[in-house]
Amino acid sequence: MAGANTNAHIPSVGHDGVVVSWITALQWVFGGAPSLLTAGYAKYKSRLFRVANLDHWVVLVSGRMIEELRKMPEDVASFLEAADDFMQSTYTHKRCLLENPFHVRVVQQQLTKHLPELCDAVFDEMAYSFAAEIPLSDGDLAGWHDVTVLPTIQNIIARVSTRVLVGPALARNPEYIKIAINFTLDVVIRARVINFFPNLLKPLAGRLSMLIPSVMDKGFSILEPVIAGQKLARNAPTLETEAMEPNCDLLNWLIDEAPPEDCSDRTIATLLMNLNLAAIYSTSMVCTHILYNLVSWPEYIEPIRAEISECTGRHGWTKLAFNDMVLLDSFMKESVRHNGGSAYSGIRKLKRPVRFEDGTDLPAGTFLAVAAAPTHLDEQLYPNSRTFDGYRFQKLRENSLDAGAQHSMVAVNNDFLVFGLGKHRQYFHPGRFFAVLEMKATLAYLLMHYDVVLPSQTRPKDRWVGESCIPDPNAR
Ligand code: HEM
């Protein structure tokens, strides 16, 4: 099995032996992840258990132990090191070159703070993207369009995200949009190939992989001139640029916040490509899952439309209106509870040995994750957990004494793990407010301008690849 079996004192699910654990690792890759985690959770909830993956053993955390992991600081249980191992960032997307990943702070602070002003840009791009992807015949709703859902949602999310991250020019550049979408797949494939090699050979495999032209290099060739142009316009404003509205996009905030010693066009382009990786893939997958649920339970469509009408009637298409869309929020959260993007979440790698409160010791180098999918279906946390109830979180909000914010989609806690484990490195998931706004805007725009039906009548079947739950890519 890939990687030494260093934690033999922890119970495992699946096969345990050095050779036979390959069977479990392959089972994990080919659709077995949810059943392996469910079996482990049923037997070992609130205790640690292990499962073999192709490149390492993962120790799963659940129940009350989640809080212990959550409290461990980055220099003990590191998200960055886990992500670096998992994605082989040194070779696949140069994240390790970034000594100071200030883009995370920029997303968390600037992007979130400016969401109200960004709504106009989001809507402008949303309207443009929908018109390009699903044209309304002569402006009426008479004609049906046969659309492959996942790539359509990916294109819309990529365009809207690019508008917010880099600005309007690249949002409408088809070559860049293709790069922004394909980058994740390129990174994942490269990382999988490198991770297939034993630890000793990974650096060699990684360096060799860098000889193959990458999607990231193509991204640099488009992004760098745009960044250079932006810096020039800021440093030497012309009458024309001075008359224009100040740019409200992440690229500008990155230029503002870049430390003088680390502000090259290449650094900024690397950060933007890293953000494409973080933002576009997960948001389009999750949004497609939600849409599949919406068309599979069409009885929710009219109440949600009525809510959208009411909220936009009161506040216009603004952030305030989206905040008030409690039923849409509840439906989205329930969808994600059932069809989250990943079987596990909150990946961490131990930088030093750790003893959990129950006395279990884990050595440095251990790869940990939280058993998210079975937590989301735990009967104690979610009564009738297997029943889809789009009103579930709306009811919880109405019945709570405060405004019920802890039941909203952006709330991060130990029972709802889609956005990771919560606070680490002093902040919660940085992009979740934007992600939820973008998904609400996409779904609201769709519902208010189109009718949607699934010819198959039944929900398109999810595909599990390793821990990733991918919505059917061919459903129309
Ligand atoms: C539905 C959409 C999304 C999901 C499900 C998602 C999920 C996640 C998860 C699970 C993590 C790991 C966090 C942890 O383990 O504690 C993560 C990290 C991250 N996400 Fe997202 N994400 C989404 C959208 C976005 C968007 C739209 C952005 C940016 C605009 C973003 C930016 C980031 C960044 C920068 C990190 C790394 C944080 C760090 O380095 O500490 N994400 N995301």
Boltz pocket constraint, residues with backbone or C-beta under 6 A from the ligand:
constraints:
  - pocket:
      binder: B
      contacts: [[A, 79], [A, 103], [A, 104], [A, 107], [A, 275], [A, 278], [A, 279], [A, 280], [A, 282], [A, 283], [A, 286], [A, 341], [A, 345], [A, 346], [A, 347], [A, 417], [A, 418], [A, 419], [A, 420], [A, 421], [A, 422], [A, 424], [A, 425], [A, 429], [A, 430], [A, 431], [A, 432], [A, 434], [A, 435]]
      max_distance: 6.0
